[in-house]
């Protein structure tokens, strides 16, 4: 087991992409999360998985319980607005009757899953039914209206015409169905971020069974951390089944150096916010009655 102060604990790390051409057509990068959940479902390792599906408005995410390959494929790609996945954890086990639940989510959601397993307040019988988690790298996220402002006001594109969005190389990128490409410098998007993102001390979903994201790997590929025994068993079988192409992370560019740099930047910056909040609202001139 490797332990890194910024990348967490992991068994191994590789650069990979799915061999499923259908999944890759609309994948954000290497199609890792989608391929893994489809494989786990088809092998009976999970009964269904909680995904960020399509909401009522363009690019508005909505949590859904996906129980077929088709349902999982509909949730491909990244929507840069939070989807309350964990609110559906109890729903998945009780309303849908799932005994083995898969969950895909960002760093804070992986933390919530583990907390629910350790302290199952109002989650009776649920913790033991979490069978497999795939975490996504995440620097920040946006409320839906904020994301709409970034795309429509700053990038000057209609949200309904957007094919894909991504954050890379210091910019927020917007791709439309008609081939237009617009960018917004990230310094213009910071004011729109979810305030809760500024106290998050995790960039690589280090509490997931497997975590993945684009940083560190070439375009079209993803960096993959295999972190737990469950994750290692599923990953090894999926690779043996020919579902992924893989390369040692040491042999690709930009590799773990960039990933570690960004993870350090997020954690160090947010740690300062955490320290500042410890004294928020405290009148230092008053005597502490509990001292």
C-alpha positions as CSV (number, residue, x, y, z in Angstrom):
1,X,0.0,0.0,0.0
2,X,1.3,3.4,-1.0
3,X,0.5,6.4,1.2
4,X,0.9,10.0,-0.1
5,X,0.0,13.1,1.9
6,X,-1.9,14.6,-1.1
7,X,-2.9,11.6,-3.1
8,X,-4.1,9.4,-0.2
9,X,-3.6,5.6,0.2
10,X,-3.6,3.4,-2.9
11,X,-2.5,0.0,-4.0
12,X,-1.5,1.0,-7.5
13,X,-2.1,3.9,-10.0
14,X,-2.3,3.6,-13.8
15,X,-3.3,5.6,-16.9
16,X,-6.2,3.9,-18.6
17,X,-9.1,4.2,-21.0
18,X,-12.1,2.0,-21.8
19,X,-12.0,-0.3,-24.9
20,X,-15.8,0.1,-25.3
21,X,-16.2,2.4,-28.3
22,X,-19.9,3.2,-27.4
23,X,-18.9,4.4,-23.9
24,X,-16.0,6.4,-25.3
25,X,-18.2,8.3,-27.7
26,X,-19.6,10.5,-25.0
27,X,-17.2,9.9,-22.2
28,X,-15.6,12.8,-20.4
29,X,-12.1,11.3,-20.7
30,X,-11.3,7.6,-20.6
31,X,-14.7,6.3,-19.7
32,X,-13.5,4.7,-16.5
33,X,-16.4,5.2,-14.1
34,X,-19.0,4.2,-16.7
35,X,-17.2,1.1,-17.8
36,X,-16.6,-0.1,-14.2
37,X,-20.2,0.4,-13.2
38,X,-21.5,-1.4,-16.3
39,X,-19.1,-4.3,-15.7
40,X,-20.0,-4.5,-12.0
41,X,-23.7,-4.6,-12.9
42,X,-23.4,-7.2,-15.6
43,X,-21.2,-9.4,-13.4
44,X,-23.8,-9.2,-10.5
45,X,-21.3,-7.3,-8.2
46,X,-24.0,-4.6,-7.8
47,X,-27.7,-4.6,-8.3
48,X,-27.7,-1.0,-9.5
49,X,-25.8,2.3,-9.1
50,X,-26.5,5.8,-8.1
51,X,-25.5,8.2,-10.9
52,X,-25.9,11.9,-11.9
53,X,-28.6,11.7,-14.5
54,X,-30.3,14.3,-16.6
55,X,-32.4,16.9,-14.8
56,X,-35.3,18.9,-16.1
57,X,-33.1,21.7,-17.5
58,X,-30.1,21.5,-19.9
59,X,-27.0,20.2,-18.0
60,X,-28.8,20.1,-14.7
61,X,-27.8,16.9,-12.9
62,X,-30.3,14.8,-11.0
63,X,-29.5,11.7,-8.9
64,X,-30.9,8.5,-10.4
65,X,-30.7,4.8,-9.6
66,X,-29.4,3.1,-12.8
67,X,-30.2,-0.6,-13.1
68,X,-29.4,-1.2,-16.7
69,X,-26.4,-0.6,-19.0
70,X,-28.5,1.9,-20.9
71,X,-29.3,3.9,-17.8
72,X,-25.7,4.1,-16.8
73,X,-24.6,5.2,-20.3
74,X,-27.1,8.1,-20.1
75,X,-25.2,9.5,-17.2
76,X,-21.9,9.7,-19.1
77,X,-19.8,12.9,-18.9
78,X,-19.3,15.6,-16.3
79,X,-21.9,18.1,-15.2
80,X,-20.2,20.9,-13.3
81,X,-23.1,21.3,-10.9
82,X,-23.6,19.2,-7.8
83,X,-25.9,16.2,-7.9
84,X,-27.1,15.1,-4.4
85,X,-26.2,11.4,-4.9
86,X,-26.1,10.4,-1.3
87,X,-29.6,11.6,-0.6
88,X,-30.7,8.6,-2.8
89,X,-28.7,6.0,-0.9
90,X,-31.5,5.0,1.4
91,X,-34.0,5.3,-1.5
92,X,-31.9,2.8,-3.5
93,X,-32.0,0.2,-0.8
94,X,-35.6,0.6,0.2
95,X,-37.7,1.9,-2.7
96,X,-35.7,0.1,-5.4
97,X,-34.8,-2.9,-3.2
98,X,-31.1,-3.0,-4.0
99,X,-28.9,-5.2,-1.8
100,X,-25.7,-4.3,-3.5
101,X,-25.4,-0.6,-4.3
102,X,-22.8,1.1,-6.5
103,X,-22.1,4.8,-6.1
104,X,-20.3,7.3,-8.3
105,X,-19.5,10.7,-6.9
106,X,-17.0,13.4,-6.1
107,X,-14.7,13.7,-3.1
108,X,-17.2,15.1,-0.5
109,X,-19.7,12.4,-1.5
110,X,-17.2,9.6,-1.0
111,X,-16.6,11.1,2.5
112,X,-20.4,11.1,3.1
113,X,-20.7,7.5,2.1
114,X,-18.0,6.4,4.5
115,X,-19.5,8.5,7.3
116,X,-22.9,6.9,6.7
117,X,-21.2,3.5,7.0
118,X,-19.4,4.4,10.2
119,X,-22.3,6.4,11.8
120,X,-25.5,5.2,10.2
121,X,-27.8,7.8,11.8
122,X,-31.2,7.5,9.9
123,X,-29.4,5.0,7.6
124,X,-30.3,1.7,9.4
125,X,-29.4,-1.4,7.3
126,X,-27.9,0.8,4.5
127,X,-24.2,0.8,5.3
128,X,-23.7,-2.9,4.6
129,X,-25.4,-2.6,1.2
130,X,-22.7,-0.2,-0.3
131,X,-20.9,-2.6,-2.5
132,X,-18.7,-0.5,-4.8
133,X,-17.7,3.2,-5.0
134,X,-16.0,5.1,-7.8
135,X,-14.8,8.6,-6.8
136,X,-14.0,11.4,-9.2
137,X,-11.2,14.0,-8.9
138,X,-12.7,17.4,-8.0
139,X,-11.2,20.9,-7.5
140,X,-14.5,22.8,-7.2
141,X,-18.2,22.7,-8.2
142,X,-20.9,25.2,-9.1
143,X,-24.5,25.8,-8.2
144,X,-26.7,25.3,-11.3
145,X,-27.4,29.0,-11.8
146,X,-23.7,29.8,-11.5
147,X,-22.8,27.3,-14.1
148,X,-25.5,28.8,-16.3
149,X,-24.0,32.2,-15.9
150,X,-20.5,31.0,-16.7
151,X,-21.7,29.3,-20.0
152,X,-24.2,31.9,-21.1
153,X,-22.8,35.2,-19.8
154,X,-19.1,34.6,-19.9
155,X,-18.7,32.0,-22.7
156,X,-21.7,33.5,-24.6
157,X,-23.1,30.0,-25.5
158,X,-26.6,28.7,-25.0
159,X,-26.6,26.0,-22.3
160,X,-29.0,24.0,-24.5
161,X,-26.5,23.9,-27.4
162,X,-23.6,22.6,-25.3
163,X,-22.1,19.2,-26.1
164,X,-19.4,19.0,-23.4
165,X,-17.7,21.1,-20.7
166,X,-14.3,20.6,-19.1
167,X,-11.9,22.4,-16.8
168,X,-8.3,22.1,-17.9
169,X,-5.2,24.2,-18.6
170,X,-6.4,27.1,-16.5
171,X,-9.7,27.5,-18.3
172,X,-13.4,26.5,-18.3
173,X,-14.0,25.0,-21.8
174,X,-17.4,24.9,-23.5
175,X,-18.0,22.8,-26.7
176,X,-21.3,23.1,-28.6
177,X,-23.0,20.7,-30.9
178,X,-22.2,22.9,-33.9
179,X,-18.5,22.9,-33.2
180,X,-18.0,26.2,-31.4
181,X,-15.4,26.2,-28.7
182,X,-15.4,29.0,-26.0
183,X,-13.2,29.4,-23.0
184,X,-13.4,31.3,-19.7
185,X,-10.3,31.9,-17.6
186,X,-10.7,30.2,-14.2
187,X,-9.9,33.4,-12.4
188,X,-13.4,34.6,-13.6
189,X,-15.2,31.5,-12.4
190,X,-13.9,31.3,-8.8
191,X,-16.6,33.7,-7.5
192,X,-19.2,31.2,-8.7
193,X,-17.9,28.2,-6.8
194,X,-19.8,26.3,-4.1
195,X,-18.7,27.8,-0.7
196,X,-18.4,24.3,0.7
197,X,-15.7,23.5,-1.8
198,X,-13.4,25.9,0.0
199,X,-13.2,23.6,3.1
200,X,-12.7,20.3,1.2
201,X,-9.3,18.7,1.9
202,X,-9.5,16.1,-0.8
203,X,-8.8,16.4,-4.5
204,X,-8.6,12.7,-5.6
205,X,-11.5,11.0,-3.8
206,X,-9.1,9.1,-1.6
207,X,-11.9,7.3,0.3
208,X,-13.4,5.6,-2.8
209,X,-12.7,2.0,-3.8
210,X,-11.4,3.3,-7.1
211,X,-10.9,7.0,-8.0
212,X,-10.3,8.5,-11.4
213,X,-9.9,11.8,-13.3
214,X,-8.2,13.3,-16.3
215,X,-5.3,15.0,-14.6
216,X,-2.0,13.3,-15.0
217,X,-2.9,11.3,-18.2
218,X,-2.9,12.2,-21.9
219,X,-6.0,13.5,-23.6
220,X,-8.6,10.8,-23.9
221,X,-7.1,8.8,-21.0
222,X,-7.7,8.9,-17.3
223,X,-5.6,8.5,-14.2
224,X,-6.9,5.6,-12.0
225,X,-6.1,4.9,-8.4
226,X,-7.0,1.5,-7.1
227,X,-7.4,2.0,-3.3
228,X,-9.1,-0.9,-1.6
229,X,-9.3,-4.7,-1.7
230,X,-12.8,-4.4,-3.3
231,X,-11.5,-2.0,-5.9
232,X,-8.5,-4.1,-6.7
233,X,-10.6,-7.2,-7.2
234,X,-13.0,-5.5,-9.5
235,X,-10.3,-3.6,-11.4
236,X,-8.1,-6.8,-11.9
237,X,-11.1,-8.8,-13.3
238,X,-12.2,-5.9,-15.6
239,X,-8.7,-5.5,-17.0
240,X,-8.4,-9.3,-17.4
241,X,-11.7,-9.2,-19.3
242,X,-10.1,-6.7,-21.8
243,X,-12.3,-3.8,-20.8
244,X,-9.4,-1.3,-20.4
245,X,-6.2,-0.4,-22.0
246,X,-3.6,0.5,-19.4
247,X,-0.2,2.2,-19.1
248,X,2.0,2.5,-16.1
249,X,1.5,6.1,-14.7
250,X,5.3,6.5,-14.7
251,X,5.4,6.2,-18.5
252,X,2.8,8.9,-19.3
253,X,2.9,12.7,-19.3
254,X,2.3,14.8,-17.3
255,X,2.0,12.0,-14.7
256,X,1.7,12.2,-10.9
257,X,3.8,15.3,-10.5
258,X,1.1,17.6,-11.9
259,X,-1.6,15.7,-10.0
260,X,0.2,16.0,-6.7
261,X,0.9,19.7,-7.4
262,X,-2.8,20.5,-7.9
263,X,-3.8,18.3,-5.0
264,X,-1.4,20.2,-2.7
265,X,-2.6,23.5,-4.0
266,X,-6.2,22.7,-3.1
267,X,-5.5,21.2,0.3
268,X,-3.0,23.9,1.4
269,X,-5.4,26.7,0.2
270,X,-8.5,25.1,1.8
271,X,-6.6,24.3,5.0
272,X,-6.1,28.0,5.5
273,X,-9.9,28.6,5.1
274,X,-10.5,25.8,7.7
275,X,-8.2,27.5,10.2
276,X,-9.8,30.9,9.6
277,X,-13.2,29.5,10.2
278,X,-12.2,28.1,13.6
279,X,-12.3,31.6,15.0
280,X,-15.2,32.9,12.8
281,X,-17.6,34.9,15.0
282,X,-15.4,34.6,18.1
283,X,-14.9,37.9,20.0
284,X,-11.3,37.5,21.2
285,X,-11.8,40.3,23.8
286,X,-14.3,38.2,25.8
287,X,-13.1,35.8,28.5
288,X,-13.8,32.1,27.7
289,X,-16.1,30.9,30.6
290,X,-15.0,27.3,29.9
291,X,-11.2,28.0,30.1
